[in-house]
Amino acid sequence: MITLIVVFVAGFITGVLVGRNNVKTVEKAVEDTLELYDKAQDEIAELKAKVKKPAKKASKKPTKKKAIKKPQVD
């Protein structure tokens, strides 16, 4: 019974320590991701500013395809 309680308390303390460590790691990853997101948004805005819309050409009338007559087989 005492062993069970000791194991439970040790597991709880270990879980808390591991959780604290993972929270710091996750927060750091989120901060890095937010920085990269901001940089990507800036680059996208620059690329959109550089891209010019192509001038529309006068549309051509669609050409009619000539029908190919198949020879009749008697």
C-alpha positions as CSV (number, residue, x, y, z in Angstrom):
1,M,0.0,0.0,0.0
2,I,2.8,2.4,0.9
3,T,4.6,1.4,-2.3
4,L,1.5,2.3,-4.3
5,I,1.3,5.7,-2.8
6,V,5.0,6.4,-3.2
7,V,4.8,5.3,-6.9
8,F,1.7,7.5,-7.4
9,V,3.4,10.6,-5.9
10,A,6.6,10.0,-7.8
11,G,4.6,9.7,-11.1
12,F,2.7,12.8,-10.3
13,I,5.8,14.8,-9.6
14,T,7.5,13.5,-12.8
15,G,4.4,14.3,-14.8
16,V,4.4,17.9,-13.5
17,L,8.1,18.4,-14.3
18,V,7.7,16.9,-17.8
19,G,4.6,19.0,-18.5
20,R,6.4,22.2,-17.4
21,N,9.3,21.4,-19.7
22,N,6.9,20.7,-22.6
23,V,5.0,23.9,-22.0
24,K,8.2,26.0,-22.4
25,T,9.1,24.1,-25.5
26,V,5.6,24.6,-27.0
27,E,5.6,28.3,-26.2
28,K,9.0,28.8,-27.8
29,A,7.7,26.9,-30.9
30,V,4.6,29.1,-31.1
31,E,6.7,32.3,-30.8
32,D,9.0,31.1,-33.6
33,T,6.0,30.2,-35.7
34,L,4.4,33.6,-35.2
35,E,7.7,35.3,-36.3
36,L,7.9,33.2,-39.4
37,Y,4.2,33.9,-40.2
38,D,4.8,37.7,-39.9
39,K,7.8,37.4,-42.2
40,A,5.9,35.3,-44.7
41,Q,3.0,37.8,-44.7
42,D,5.5,40.7,-45.5
43,E,7.0,38.7,-48.3
44,I,3.6,37.9,-49.8
45,A,2.6,41.6,-49.7
46,E,5.9,42.5,-51.5
47,L,5.3,39.9,-54.2
48,K,1.7,41.0,-54.7
49,A,3.0,44.6,-55.1
50,K,5.5,43.5,-57.7
51,V,3.1,41.4,-59.8
52,K,1.3,43.4,-62.4
53,K,-1.9,42.3,-64.0
54,P,-1.4,41.3,-67.6
55,A,-3.1,43.5,-70.2
56,K,-6.2,41.8,-71.7
57,K,-5.9,41.1,-75.4
58,A,-8.8,41.4,-77.7
59,S,-10.5,38.1,-77.7
60,K,-10.5,36.2,-81.0
61,K,-13.5,34.6,-82.4
62,P,-13.4,30.9,-82.0
63,T,-12.6,29.1,-85.2
64,K,-14.9,26.5,-86.4
65,K,-13.4,23.1,-86.7
66,K,-13.9,21.5,-90.1
67,A,-15.9,18.4,-90.0
68,I,-14.1,15.3,-91.3
69,K,-16.4,13.2,-93.4
70,K,-15.9,9.5,-92.9
71,P,-16.0,7.4,-96.0
72,Q,-19.1,5.2,-96.2
73,V,-18.5,1.5,-96.2
74,D,-20.9,-0.6,-98.4
